[in-house]
């Protein structure tokens, strides 16, 4: 049976843990709201870009010599996997889900005899992948460290990926990230960036049927639009991942706070019982002592 | 006869309202969009987007934004400007333009001059930075 002093110390320690987890929950909630606002603010650009791209791509698709970013280089040997995780832990299964999804993808591709190269974004994912696939990692890209995702940094990463594709270092680029469903749930999602998987826009076709004029010309615009689109897709994924991280942390910290509360109740009960038992014991000692006299 | 104009950067939507006419810096020269413009997709260079609220489109512009390049999608009733970055002209910083120009020129000097297609974006960066300095100065 633990002594009263030990129990007291444990109660105090669990109480301060609860204080920390509940503070982290509060911080995550505030950051979540911010991240969500930013994700929403980025939507109009991405949507307009998608519209223009769909318009251009269906004009270009049946022609030869389509840019590599759109149609790939015709090969399917080397896969680049960009997996987006957070820099910090304590967010429940947020990072390990991505880790697991990435590993599954790698094993599937390696099983098919393909070469896999990795570009982990965020410290947690990089640490995870380093254990198993050290040789395949091209570089580790720092995440946003809980701050706002900066478009300039994303653009840099996108330029790098574009350059790798242009130099034929990789044939297919896939992004693995947490899609933000709601505060409680994030789904690890694979998104193929190169060759570009265009959303089928059959239903939209109706009003965009009025054929566009292009200035200067389709090739030039497409050549400029594609790298931009890559950056936007990455940016969007990172914004979603950032919002998802805060959501996951909020949920994880909420249940941690609740568990700490339960632990405190249990410990307090044990403490009171022990105290009661001690008093009873003392009383018995006194009474039996008095009887002996 | 208004046209709906939207200026969006990757990070946010800067403006969305109806105007009489919008003039934008196309890569091949400035162009204006009014209602019932033919559907067009345009590549933009660094320069000023001017909005005219009234029929009087020969006077000074009612609102002006500096865009550092981007794309525009024009249809008969709508004009969406996808800017790499957009700033109201009044808030434009000359110093920032000079930093951009220096960076762009260094990047150009370091670049492989035989790779002509790769040089084009670098030249555009220089042009866009110069346009920013000029616009900020004229302000």
Interface residues (C-beta under 8 A of the other chain):
Chain A: X38 X41 X42 X44 X45 X48 X49 X51 X52 X55 X56 X151 X210 X211 X212 X213 X214 X215 X216 X220 X221 X224 X225 X228 X231 X232 X235
Chain B: X6 X8 X9 X10 X11 X12 X13 X26 X27 X28 X31 X38 X39 X40 X41 X42 X43 X71 X73 X75 X80 X82
